[in-house]
Amino acid sequence: MKGSIFAILTLFSLILSSCSEDSICDCIRASDELTNKYDQLRTKKLTAEGQKEVKELIKTKKAKCKEFELMSGPEMMERKASCK
C-alpha cells in the first residue's frame, strides 16, 4: 500500500515538473518570437499590420510568461537550457 502511494506521488510530481518545463519553454519561445519581430521591424517602417502583429505577440508573451515574472535571470537561463 505504501509503495503504491509513493509510486503515485512520484508519477504525479514528474507530471507536474514536465508541465512546468513545457510552459517555461512556451514562454521563452514567445519571448524569442517577439524579439525576432522587433529585429525585423528595426529596419522597416512599422505598418498597421506590423503593429497589430507586435501587439498580439506581446499579448501572447504576457499570457505565457505570467507565472515566471518573478523568476531570477540565472534560474531562467538554467531552465531555458532544458528547452528543445
PyMOL Python script that loads the backbone (N, CA, C, O; Angstrom):
from pymol import cmd

cmd.read_pdbstr("""\
ATOM      1  N   MET A   1       0.828  -1.191   0.000  1.00  0.00           N
ATOM      2  CA  MET A   1       0.000   0.000   0.000  1.00  0.00           C
ATOM      3  C   MET A   1       0.875   1.258   0.000  1.00  0.00           C
ATOM      4  O   MET A   1       0.669   2.162  -0.810  1.00  0.00           O
ATOM      5  N   LYS A   2       1.866   1.311   0.924  1.00  0.00           N
ATOM      6  CA  LYS A   2       2.739   2.467   0.990  1.00  0.00           C
ATOM      7  C   LYS A   2       3.537   2.622  -0.304  1.00  0.00           C
ATOM      8  O   LYS A   2       3.789   3.738  -0.757  1.00  0.00           O
ATOM      9  N   GLY A   3       3.931   1.494  -0.891  1.00  0.00           N
ATOM     10  CA  GLY A   3       4.688   1.517  -2.141  1.00  0.00           C
ATOM     11  C   GLY A   3       3.874   2.108  -3.281  1.00  0.00           C
ATOM     12  O   GLY A   3       4.399   2.866  -4.097  1.00  0.00           O
ATOM     13  N   SER A   4       2.598   1.764  -3.336  1.00  0.00           N
ATOM     14  CA  SER A   4       1.759   2.291  -4.420  1.00  0.00           C
ATOM     15  C   SER A   4       1.489   3.784  -4.227  1.00  0.00           C
ATOM     16  O   SER A   4       1.403   4.525  -5.206  1.00  0.00           O
ATOM     17  N   ILE A   5       1.357   4.225  -2.997  1.00  0.00           N
ATOM     18  CA  ILE A   5       1.166   5.654  -2.737  1.00  0.00           C
ATOM     19  C   ILE A   5       2.419   6.425  -3.147  1.00  0.00           C
ATOM     20  O   ILE A   5       2.333   7.488  -3.762  1.00  0.00           O
ATOM     21  N   PHE A   6       3.583   5.874  -2.799  1.00  0.00           N
ATOM     22  CA  PHE A   6       4.849   6.510  -3.184  1.00  0.00           C
ATOM     23  C   PHE A   6       4.969   6.571  -4.711  1.00  0.00           C
ATOM     24  O   PHE A   6       5.405   7.584  -5.258  1.00  0.00           O
ATOM     25  N   ALA A   7       4.589   5.503  -5.392  1.00  0.00           N
ATOM     26  CA  ALA A   7       4.662   5.467  -6.856  1.00  0.00           C
ATOM     27  C   ALA A   7       3.719   6.505  -7.473  1.00  0.00           C
ATOM     28  O   ALA A   7       4.081   7.179  -8.437  1.00  0.00           O
ATOM     29  N   ILE A   8       2.544   6.627  -6.930  1.00  0.00           N
ATOM     30  CA  ILE A   8       1.575   7.609  -7.438  1.00  0.00           C
ATOM     31  C   ILE A   8       2.087   9.022  -7.210  1.00  0.00           C
ATOM     32  O   ILE A   8       1.994   9.864  -8.104  1.00  0.00           O
ATOM     33  N   LEU A   9       2.628   9.295  -6.025  1.00  0.00           N
ATOM     34  CA  LEU A   9       3.169  10.624  -5.743  1.00  0.00           C
ATOM     35  C   LEU A   9       4.364  10.950  -6.645  1.00  0.00           C
ATOM     36  O   LEU A   9       4.507  12.080  -7.112  1.00  0.00           O
ATOM     37  N   THR A  10       5.206   9.965  -6.882  1.00  0.00           N
ATOM     38  CA  THR A  10       6.352  10.169  -7.767  1.00  0.00           C
ATOM     39  C   THR A  10       5.882  10.466  -9.186  1.00  0.00           C
ATOM     40  O   THR A  10       6.390  11.387  -9.826  1.00  0.00           O
ATOM     41  N   LEU A  11       4.931   9.708  -9.673  1.00  0.00           N
ATOM     42  CA  LEU A  11       4.381   9.926 -11.003  1.00  0.00           C
ATOM     43  C   LEU A  11       3.737  11.311 -11.097  1.00  0.00           C
ATOM     44  O   LEU A  11       3.931  12.019 -12.085  1.00  0.00           O
ATOM     45  N   PHE A  12       2.989  11.693 -10.094  1.00  0.00           N
ATOM     46  CA  PHE A  12       2.334  12.997 -10.073  1.00  0.00           C
ATOM     47  C   PHE A  12       3.363  14.122 -10.106  1.00  0.00           C
ATOM     48  O   PHE A  12       3.176  15.097 -10.834  1.00  0.00           O
ATOM     49  N   SER A  13       4.437  14.013  -9.342  1.00  0.00           N
ATOM     50  CA  SER A  13       5.460  15.057  -9.335  1.00  0.00           C
ATOM     51  C   SER A  13       6.185  15.131 -10.671  1.00  0.00           C
ATOM     52  O   SER A  13       6.555  16.219 -11.111  1.00  0.00           O
ATOM     53  N   LEU A  14       6.391  13.995 -11.319  1.00  0.00           N
ATOM     54  CA  LEU A  14       7.007  14.002 -12.647  1.00  0.00           C
ATOM     55  C   LEU A  14       6.114  14.688 -13.675  1.00  0.00           C
ATOM     56  O   LEU A  14       6.596  15.433 -14.529  1.00  0.00           O
ATOM     57  N   ILE A  15       4.829  14.436 -13.590  1.00  0.00           N
ATOM     58  CA  ILE A  15       3.878  15.080 -14.499  1.00  0.00           C
ATOM     59  C   ILE A  15       3.884  16.586 -14.280  1.00  0.00           C
ATOM     60  O   ILE A  15       3.907  17.352 -15.242  1.00  0.00           O
ATOM     61  N   LEU A  16       3.864  17.013 -13.026  1.00  0.00           N
ATOM     62  CA  LEU A  16       3.885  18.450 -12.738  1.00  0.00           C
ATOM     63  C   LEU A  16       5.168  19.107 -13.219  1.00  0.00           C
ATOM     64  O   LEU A  16       5.131  20.204 -13.775  1.00  0.00           O
ATOM     65  N   SER A  17       6.282  18.462 -13.016  1.00  0.00           N
ATOM     66  CA  SER A  17       7.545  19.067 -13.440  1.00  0.00           C
ATOM     67  C   SER A  17       7.632  19.132 -14.954  1.00  0.00           C
ATOM     68  O   SER A  17       8.190  20.089 -15.491  1.00  0.00           O
ATOM     69  N   SER A  18       7.100  18.150 -15.654  1.00  0.00           N
ATOM     70  CA  SER A  18       7.140  18.200 -17.111  1.00  0.00           C
ATOM     71  C   SER A  18       6.209  19.285 -17.631  1.00  0.00           C
ATOM     72  O   SER A  18       6.510  19.914 -18.645  1.00  0.00           O
ATOM     73  N   CYS A  19       5.096  19.515 -16.969  1.00  0.00           N
ATOM     74  CA  CYS A  19       4.187  20.586 -17.385  1.00  0.00           C
ATOM     75  C   CYS A  19       4.859  21.941 -17.218  1.00  0.00           C
ATOM     76  O   CYS A  19       4.754  22.788 -18.105  1.00  0.00           O
ATOM     77  N   SER A  20       5.540  22.165 -16.116  1.00  0.00           N
ATOM     78  CA  SER A  20       6.166  23.457 -15.907  1.00  0.00           C
ATOM     79  C   SER A  20       7.312  23.682 -16.888  1.00  0.00           C
ATOM     80  O   SER A  20       7.549  24.818 -17.298  1.00  0.00           O
ATOM     81  N   GLU A  21       8.031  22.619 -17.274  1.00  0.00           N
ATOM     82  CA  GLU A  21       9.083  22.776 -18.267  1.00  0.00           C
ATOM     83  C   GLU A  21       8.489  23.189 -19.595  1.00  0.00           C
ATOM     84  O   GLU A  21       9.026  24.061 -20.278  1.00  0.00           O
ATOM     85  N   ASP A  22       7.381  22.567 -19.965  1.00  0.00           N
ATOM     86  CA  ASP A  22       6.728  22.937 -21.217  1.00  0.00           C
ATOM     87  C   ASP A  22       6.280  24.383 -21.183  1.00  0.00           C
ATOM     88  O   ASP A  22       6.444  25.104 -22.167  1.00  0.00           O
ATOM     89  N   SER A  23       5.717  24.821 -20.064  1.00  0.00           N
ATOM     90  CA  SER A  23       5.202  26.181 -20.004  1.00  0.00           C
ATOM     91  C   SER A  23       6.333  27.206 -20.011  1.00  0.00           C
ATOM     92  O   SER A  23       6.182  28.275 -20.602  1.00  0.00           O
ATOM     93  N   ILE A  24       7.456  26.909 -19.371  1.00  0.00           N
ATOM     94  CA  ILE A  24       8.562  27.865 -19.423  1.00  0.00           C
ATOM     95  C   ILE A  24       9.170  27.884 -20.821  1.00  0.00           C
ATOM     96  O   ILE A  24       9.624  28.929 -21.286  1.00  0.00           O
ATOM     97  N   CYS A  25       9.182  26.749 -21.484  1.00  0.00           N
ATOM     98  CA  CYS A  25       9.687  26.719 -22.857  1.00  0.00           C
ATOM     99  C   CYS A  25       8.750  27.502 -23.780  1.00  0.00           C
ATOM    100  O   CYS A  25       9.211  28.184 -24.696  1.00  0.00           O
ATOM    101  N   ASP A  26       7.449  27.409 -23.547  1.00  0.00           N
ATOM    102  CA  ASP A  26       6.489  28.205 -24.325  1.00  0.00           C
ATOM    103  C   ASP A  26       6.724  29.691 -24.097  1.00  0.00           C
ATOM    104  O   ASP A  26       6.654  30.488 -25.033  1.00  0.00           O
ATOM    105  N   CYS A  27       7.001  30.057 -22.858  1.00  0.00           N
ATOM    106  CA  CYS A  27       7.293  31.451 -22.521  1.00  0.00           C
ATOM    107  C   CYS A  27       8.532  31.930 -23.266  1.00  0.00           C
ATOM    108  O   CYS A  27       8.534  33.014 -23.849  1.00  0.00           O
ATOM    109  N   ILE A  28       9.564  31.133 -23.245  1.00  0.00           N
ATOM    110  CA  ILE A  28      10.816  31.511 -23.900  1.00  0.00           C
ATOM    111  C   ILE A  28      10.622  31.619 -25.403  1.00  0.00           C
ATOM    112  O   ILE A  28      11.150  32.536 -26.031  1.00  0.00           O
ATOM    113  N   ARG A  29       9.867  30.690 -25.989  1.00  0.00           N
ATOM    114  CA  ARG A  29       9.596  30.766 -27.435  1.00  0.00           C
ATOM    115  C   ARG A  29       8.804  32.019 -27.780  1.00  0.00           C
ATOM    116  O   ARG A  29       9.079  32.667 -28.790  1.00  0.00           O
ATOM    117  N   ALA A  30       7.825  32.368 -26.951  1.00  0.00           N
ATOM    118  CA  ALA A  30       7.045  33.580 -27.188  1.00  0.00           C
ATOM    119  C   ALA A  30       7.932  34.823 -27.094  1.00  0.00           C
ATOM    120  O   ALA A  30       7.789  35.755 -27.885  1.00  0.00           O
ATOM    121  N   SER A  31       8.841  34.833 -26.131  1.00  0.00           N
ATOM    122  CA  SER A  31       9.777  35.955 -25.992  1.00  0.00           C
ATOM    123  C   SER A  31      10.693  36.054 -27.210  1.00  0.00           C
ATOM    124  O   SER A  31      10.961  37.143 -27.718  1.00  0.00           O
ATOM    125  N   ASP A  32      11.164  34.901 -27.664  1.00  0.00           N
ATOM    126  CA  ASP A  32      12.037  34.883 -28.842  1.00  0.00           C
ATOM    127  C   ASP A  32      11.304  35.369 -30.093  1.00  0.00           C
ATOM    128  O   ASP A  32      11.873  36.099 -30.905  1.00  0.00           O
ATOM    129  N   GLU A  33      10.034  34.962 -30.247  1.00  0.00           N
ATOM    130  CA  GLU A  33       9.245  35.423 -31.396  1.00  0.00           C
ATOM    131  C   GLU A  33       9.095  36.940 -31.381  1.00  0.00           C
ATOM    132  O   GLU A  33       9.222  37.596 -32.415  1.00  0.00           O
ATOM    133  N   LEU A  34       8.825  37.487 -30.205  1.00  0.00           N
ATOM    134  CA  LEU A  34       8.666  38.930 -30.085  1.00  0.00           C
ATOM    135  C   LEU A  34       9.983  39.648 -30.391  1.00  0.00           C
ATOM    136  O   LEU A  34       9.997  40.660 -31.091  1.00  0.00           O
ATOM    137  N   THR A  35      11.069  39.124 -29.871  1.00  0.00           N
ATOM    138  CA  THR A  35      12.379  39.714 -30.133  1.00  0.00           C
ATOM    139  C   THR A  35      12.704  39.672 -31.626  1.00  0.00           C
ATOM    140  O   THR A  35      13.206  40.648 -32.183  1.00  0.00           O
ATOM    141  N   ASN A  36      12.417  38.546 -32.268  1.00  0.00           N
ATOM    142  CA  ASN A  36      12.661  38.426 -33.703  1.00  0.00           C
ATOM    143  C   ASN A  36      11.828  39.422 -34.498  1.00  0.00           C
ATOM    144  O   ASN A  36      12.305  40.004 -35.471  1.00  0.00           O
ATOM    145  N   LYS A  37      10.584  39.614 -34.079  1.00  0.00           N
ATOM    146  CA  LYS A  37       9.716  40.571 -34.777  1.00  0.00           C
ATOM    147  C   LYS A  37      10.261  41.985 -34.614  1.00  0.00           C
ATOM    148  O   LYS A  37      10.283  42.757 -35.573  1.00  0.00           O
ATOM    149  N   TYR A  38      10.701  42.328 -33.404  1.00  0.00           N
ATOM    150  CA  TYR A  38      11.299  43.648 -33.187  1.00  0.00           C
ATOM    151  C   TYR A  38      12.537  43.836 -34.065  1.00  0.00           C
ATOM    152  O   TYR A  38      12.761  44.913 -34.619  1.00  0.00           O
ATOM    153  N   ASP A  39      13.334  42.772 -34.182  1.00  0.00           N
ATOM    154  CA  ASP A  39      14.528  42.844 -35.027  1.00  0.00           C
ATOM    155  C   ASP A  39      14.156  43.082 -36.491  1.00  0.00           C
ATOM    156  O   ASP A  39      14.818  43.857 -37.182  1.00  0.00           O
ATOM    157  N   GLN A  40      13.112  42.424 -36.960  1.00  0.00           N
ATOM    158  CA  GLN A  40      12.656  42.606 -38.336  1.00  0.00           C
ATOM    159  C   GLN A  40      12.166  44.027 -38.572  1.00  0.00           C
ATOM    160  O   GLN A  40      12.405  44.611 -39.628  1.00  0.00           O
ATOM    161  N   LEU A  41      11.481  44.571 -37.582  1.00  0.00           N
ATOM    162  CA  LEU A  41      10.877  45.895 -37.744  1.00  0.00           C
ATOM    163  C   LEU A  41      11.879  47.030 -37.552  1.00  0.00           C
ATOM    164  O   LEU A  41      11.597  48.181 -37.885  1.00  0.00           O
ATOM    165  N   ARG A  42      13.034  46.703 -37.020  1.00  0.00           N
ATOM    166  CA  ARG A  42      14.035  47.733 -36.776  1.00  0.00           C
ATOM    167  C   ARG A  42      14.469  48.417 -38.079  1.00  0.00           C
ATOM    168  O   ARG A  42      14.805  49.601 -38.083  1.00  0.00           O
ATOM    169  N   THR A  43      14.459  47.666 -39.173  1.00  0.00           N
ATOM    170  CA  THR A  43      14.902  48.210 -40.460  1.00  0.00           C
ATOM    171  C   THR A  43      13.749  48.602 -41.370  1.00  0.00           C
ATOM    172  O   THR A  43      13.973  49.097 -42.475  1.00  0.00           O
ATOM    173  N   LYS A  44      12.521  48.388 -40.921  1.00  0.00           N
ATOM    174  CA  LYS A  44      11.351  48.703 -41.740  1.00  0.00           C
ATOM    175  C   LYS A  44      10.474  49.729 -41.029  1.00  0.00           C
ATOM    176  O   LYS A  44      10.557  49.915 -39.815  1.00  0.00           O
ATOM    177  N   LYS A  45       9.650  50.374 -41.807  1.00  0.00           N
ATOM    178  CA  LYS A  45       8.654  51.270 -41.231  1.00  0.00           C
ATOM    179  C   LYS A  45       7.508  50.408 -40.686  1.00  0.00           C
ATOM    180  O   LYS A  45       7.059  49.461 -41.331  1.00  0.00           O
ATOM    181  N   LEU A  46       7.060  50.756 -39.504  1.00  0.00           N
ATOM    182  CA  LEU A  46       6.004  49.976 -38.858  1.00  0.00           C
ATOM    183  C   LEU A  46       4.665  50.260 -39.531  1.00  0.00           C
ATOM    184  O   LEU A  46       4.188  51.394 -39.538  1.00  0.00           O
ATOM    185  N   THR A  47       4.073  49.224 -40.091  1.00  0.00           N
ATOM    186  CA  THR A  47       2.765  49.332 -40.728  1.00  0.00           C
ATOM    187  C   THR A  47       1.684  49.004 -39.710  1.00  0.00           C
ATOM    188  O   THR A  47       1.969  48.542 -38.605  1.00  0.00           O
ATOM    189  N   ALA A  48       0.456  49.247 -40.094  1.00  0.00           N
ATOM    190  CA  ALA A  48      -0.666  48.911 -39.209  1.00  0.00           C
ATOM    191  C   ALA A  48      -0.701  47.407 -38.958  1.00  0.00           C
ATOM    192  O   ALA A  48      -0.985  46.965 -37.845  1.00  0.00           O
ATOM    193  N   GLU A  49      -0.414  46.633 -39.986  1.00  0.00           N
ATOM    194  CA  GLU A  49      -0.392  45.177 -39.845  1.00  0.00           C
ATOM    195  C   GLU A  49       0.740  44.738 -38.917  1.00  0.00           C
ATOM    196  O   GLU A  49       0.548  43.865 -38.071  1.00  0.00           O
ATOM    197  N   GLY A  50       1.909  45.338 -39.074  1.00  0.00           N
ATOM    198  CA  GLY A  50       3.047  45.023 -38.213  1.00  0.00           C
ATOM    199  C   GLY A  50       2.761  45.390 -36.771  1.00  0.00           C
ATOM    200  O   GLY A  50       3.121  44.657 -35.850  1.00  0.00           O
ATOM    201  N   GLN A  51       2.112  46.527 -36.579  1.00  0.00           N
ATOM    202  CA  GLN A  51       1.766  46.979 -35.233  1.00  0.00           C
ATOM    203  C   GLN A  51       0.784  45.999 -34.583  1.00  0.00           C
ATOM    204  O   GLN A  51       0.904  45.683 -33.399  1.00  0.00           O
ATOM    205  N   LYS A  52      -0.177  45.529 -35.361  1.00  0.00           N
ATOM    206  CA  LYS A  52      -1.153  44.567 -34.845  1.00  0.00           C
ATOM    207  C   LYS A  52      -0.454  43.259 -34.468  1.00  0.00           C
ATOM    208  O   LYS A  52      -0.765  42.653 -33.442  1.00  0.00           O
ATOM    209  N   GLU A  53       0.490  42.833 -35.303  1.00  0.00           N
ATOM    210  CA  GLU A  53       1.224  41.602 -35.032  1.00  0.00           C
ATOM    211  C   GLU A  53       2.063  41.726 -33.759  1.00  0.00           C
ATOM    212  O   GLU A  53       2.118  40.793 -32.958  1.00  0.00           O
ATOM    213  N   VAL A  54       2.708  42.864 -33.576  1.00  0.00           N
ATOM    214  CA  VAL A  54       3.506  43.088 -32.368  1.00  0.00           C
ATOM    215  C   VAL A  54       2.610  43.060 -31.133  1.00  0.00           C
ATOM    216  O   VAL A  54       2.971  42.463 -30.119  1.00  0.00           O
ATOM    217  N   LYS A  55       1.452  43.699 -31.211  1.00  0.00           N
ATOM    218  CA  LYS A  55       0.525  43.697 -30.065  1.00  0.00           C
ATOM    219  C   LYS A  55       0.075  42.287 -29.720  1.00  0.00           C
ATOM    220  O   LYS A  55      -0.033  41.943 -28.543  1.00  0.00           O
ATOM    221  N   GLU A  56      -0.189  41.463 -30.735  1.00  0.00           N
ATOM    222  CA  GLU A  56      -0.591  40.077 -30.496  1.00  0.00           C
ATOM    223  C   GLU A  56       0.547  39.277 -29.856  1.00  0.00           C
ATOM    224  O   GLU A  56       0.321  38.481 -28.944  1.00  0.00           O
ATOM    225  N   LEU A  57       1.772  39.499 -30.345  1.00  0.00           N
ATOM    226  CA  LEU A  57       2.919  38.799 -29.771  1.00  0.00           C
ATOM    227  C   LEU A  57       3.157  39.209 -28.316  1.00  0.00           C
ATOM    228  O   LEU A  57       3.506  38.374 -27.482  1.00  0.00           O
ATOM    229  N   ILE A  58       2.969  40.487 -28.018  1.00  0.00           N
ATOM    230  CA  ILE A  58       3.103  40.964 -26.641  1.00  0.00           C
ATOM    231  C   ILE A  58       2.046  40.313 -25.749  1.00  0.00           C
ATOM    232  O   ILE A  58       2.338  39.871 -24.638  1.00  0.00           O
ATOM    233  N   LYS A  59       0.824  40.264 -26.253  1.00  0.00           N
ATOM    234  CA  LYS A  59      -0.278  39.655 -25.501  1.00  0.00           C
ATOM    235  C   LYS A  59       0.011  38.168 -25.236  1.00  0.00           C
ATOM    236  O   LYS A  59      -0.200  37.677 -24.127  1.00  0.00           O
ATOM    237  N   THR A  60       0.490  37.468 -26.253  1.00  0.00           N
ATOM    238  CA  THR A  60       0.820  36.058 -26.106  1.00  0.00           C
ATOM    239  C   THR A  60       1.945  35.858 -25.102  1.00  0.00           C
ATOM    240  O   THR A  60       1.873  34.977 -24.246  1.00  0.00           O
ATOM    241  N   LYS A  61       2.981  36.678 -25.211  1.00  0.00           N
ATOM    242  CA  LYS A  61       4.121  36.570 -24.298  1.00  0.00           C
ATOM    243  C   LYS A  61       3.682  36.806 -22.855  1.00  0.00           C
ATOM    244  O   LYS A  61       4.063  36.055 -21.957  1.00  0.00           O
ATOM    245  N   LYS A  62       2.883  37.845 -22.635  1.00  0.00           N
ATOM    246  CA  LYS A  62       2.414  38.128 -21.265  1.00  0.00           C
ATOM    247  C   LYS A  62       1.629  36.961 -20.694  1.00  0.00           C
ATOM    248  O   LYS A  62       1.794  36.605 -19.527  1.00  0.00           O
ATOM    249  N   ALA A  63       0.776  36.365 -21.517  1.00  0.00           N
ATOM    250  CA  ALA A  63      -0.042  35.245 -21.046  1.00  0.00           C
ATOM    251  C   ALA A  63       0.819  34.028 -20.716  1.00  0.00           C
ATOM    252  O   ALA A  63       0.596  33.366 -19.702  1.00  0.00           O
ATOM    253  N   LYS A  64       1.794  33.733 -21.560  1.00  0.00           N
ATOM    254  CA  LYS A  64       2.616  32.538 -21.361  1.00  0.00           C
ATOM    255  C   LYS A  64       3.681  32.721 -20.293  1.00  0.00           C
ATOM    256  O   LYS A  64       4.149  31.738 -19.718  1.00  0.00           O
ATOM    257  N   CYS A  65       4.074  33.957 -20.016  1.00  0.00           N
ATOM    258  CA  CYS A  65       5.181  34.202 -19.082  1.00  0.00           C
ATOM    259  C   CYS A  65       4.730  34.722 -17.718  1.00  0.00           C
ATOM    260  O   CYS A  65       5.562  34.982 -16.849  1.00  0.00           O
ATOM    261  N   LYS A  66       3.452  34.869 -17.530  1.00  0.00           N
ATOM    262  CA  LYS A  66       2.949  35.464 -16.291  1.00  0.00           C
ATOM    263  C   LYS A  66       3.470  34.759 -15.036  1.00  0.00           C
ATOM    264  O   LYS A  66       3.864  35.418 -14.074  1.00  0.00           O
ATOM    265  N   GLU A  67       3.471  33.449 -15.043  1.00  0.00           N
ATOM    266  CA  GLU A  67       3.881  32.715 -13.839  1.00  0.00           C
ATOM    267  C   GLU A  67       5.386  32.773 -13.585  1.00  0.00           C
ATOM    268  O   GLU A  67       5.853  32.339 -12.532  1.00  0.00           O
ATOM    269  N   PHE A  68       6.148  33.307 -14.543  1.00  0.00           N
ATOM    270  CA  PHE A  68       7.601  33.352 -14.405  1.00  0.00           C
ATOM    271  C   PHE A  68       8.137  34.771 -14.208  1.00  0.00           C
ATOM    272  O   PHE A  68       9.350  34.977 -14.244  1.00  0.00           O
ATOM    273  N   GLU A  69       7.265  35.739 -14.005  1.00  0.00           N
ATOM    274  CA  GLU A  69       7.676  37.142 -13.906  1.00  0.00           C
ATOM    275  C   GLU A  69       8.683  37.394 -12.785  1.00  0.00           C
ATOM    276  O   GLU A  69       9.570  38.235 -12.928  1.00  0.00           O
ATOM    277  N   LEU A  70       8.554  36.689 -11.699  1.00  0.00           N
ATOM    278  CA  LEU A  70       9.429  36.923 -10.550  1.00  0.00           C
ATOM    279  C   LEU A  70      10.647  36.004 -10.519  1.00  0.00           C
ATOM    280  O   LEU A  70      11.418  36.031  -9.559  1.00  0.00           O
ATOM    281  N   MET A  71      10.826  35.198 -11.552  1.00  0.00           N
ATOM    282  CA  MET A  71      11.961  34.279 -11.603  1.00  0.00           C
ATOM    283  C   MET A  71      13.243  35.063 -11.863  1.00  0.00           C
ATOM    284  O   MET A  71      13.255  36.012 -12.647  1.00  0.00           O
ATOM    285  N   SER A  72      14.306  34.659 -11.207  1.00  0.00           N
ATOM    286  CA  SER A  72      15.588  35.344 -11.380  1.00  0.00           C
ATOM    287  C   SER A  72      16.186  35.019 -12.754  1.00  0.00           C
ATOM    288  O   SER A  72      15.856  33.999 -13.359  1.00  0.00           O
ATOM    289  N   GLY A  73      17.055  35.888 -13.228  1.00  0.00           N
ATOM    290  CA  GLY A  73      17.703  35.696 -14.519  1.00  0.00           C
ATOM    291  C   GLY A  73      18.501  34.403 -14.605  1.00  0.00           C
ATOM    292  O   GLY A  73      18.358  33.658 -15.575  1.00  0.00           O
ATOM    293  N   PRO A  74      19.350  34.119 -13.600  1.00  0.00           N
ATOM    294  CA  PRO A  74      20.126  32.874 -13.655  1.00  0.00           C
ATOM    295  C   PRO A  74      19.238  31.621 -13.680  1.00  0.00           C
ATOM    296  O   PRO A  74      19.532  30.663 -14.395  1.00  0.00           O
ATOM    297  N   GLU A  75      18.162  31.636 -12.905  1.00  0.00           N
ATOM    298  CA  GLU A  75      17.253  30.483 -12.914  1.00  0.00           C
ATOM    299  C   GLU A  75      16.580  30.346 -14.267  1.00  0.00           C
ATOM    300  O   GLU A  75      16.414  29.236 -14.773  1.00  0.00           O
ATOM    301  N   MET A  76      16.187  31.481 -14.862  1.00  0.00           N
ATOM    302  CA  MET A  76      15.558  31.457 -16.181  1.00  0.00           C
ATOM    303  C   MET A  76      16.526  30.872 -17.215  1.00  0.00           C
ATOM    304  O   MET A  76      16.124  30.054 -18.042  1.00  0.00           O
ATOM    305  N   MET A  77      17.786  31.284 -17.174  1.00  0.00           N
ATOM    306  CA  MET A  77      18.770  30.778 -18.129  1.00  0.00           C
ATOM    307  C   MET A  77      19.016  29.279 -17.930  1.00  0.00           C
ATOM    308  O   MET A  77      19.203  28.542 -18.898  1.00  0.00           O
ATOM    309  N   GLU A  78      19.016  28.837 -16.677  1.00  0.00           N
ATOM    310  CA  GLU A  78      19.205  27.418 -16.382  1.00  0.00           C
ATOM    311  C   GLU A  78      18.045  26.598 -16.936  1.00  0.00           C
ATOM    312  O   GLU A  78      18.253  25.545 -17.538  1.00  0.00           O
ATOM    313  N   ARG A  79      16.832  27.083 -16.733  1.00  0.00           N
ATOM    314  CA  ARG A  79      15.662  26.356 -17.206  1.00  0.00           C
ATOM    315  C   ARG A  79      15.532  26.450 -18.722  1.00  0.00           C
ATOM    316  O   ARG A  79      15.002  25.544 -19.364  1.00  0.00           O
ATOM    317  N   LYS A  80      16.024  27.563 -19.296  1.00  0.00           N
ATOM    318  CA  LYS A  80      15.988  27.713 -20.763  1.00  0.00           C
ATOM    319  C   LYS A  80      16.849  26.644 -21.423  1.00  0.00           C
ATOM    320  O   LYS A  80      16.528  26.168 -22.511  1.00  0.00           O
ATOM    321  N   ALA A  81      17.934  26.271 -20.770  1.00  0.00           N
ATOM    322  CA  ALA A  81      18.837  25.264 -21.316  1.00  0.00           C
ATOM    323  C   ALA A  81      18.143  23.916 -21.472  1.00  0.00           C
ATOM    324  O   ALA A  81      18.560  23.109 -22.304  1.00  0.00           O
ATOM    325  N   SER A  82      17.095  23.651 -20.693  1.00  0.00           N
ATOM    326  CA  SER A  82      16.385  22.379 -20.788  1.00  0.00           C
ATOM    327  C   SER A  82      15.359  22.355 -21.924  1.00  0.00           C
ATOM    328  O   SER A  82      14.812  21.298 -22.242  1.00  0.00           O
ATOM    329  N   CYS A  83      15.097  23.504 -22.530  1.00  0.00           N
ATOM    330  CA  CYS A  83      14.128  23.575 -23.622  1.00  0.00           C
ATOM    331  C   CYS A  83      14.761  23.084 -24.920  1.00  0.00           C
ATOM    332  O   CYS A  83      15.962  23.224 -25.148  1.00  0.00           O
ATOM    333  N   LYS A  84      13.917  22.512 -25.751  1.00  0.00           N
ATOM    334  CA  LYS A  84      14.395  21.998 -27.042  1.00  0.00           C
ATOM    335  C   LYS A  84      14.106  22.975 -28.140  1.00  0.00           C
ATOM    336  O   LYS A  84      14.435  22.718 -29.298  1.00  0.00           O
TER     337      LYS A  84
END
""", "prot")
cmd.dss("prot")
cmd.show_as("cartoon", "prot")
cmd.util.cbc("prot")
cmd.orient("prot")
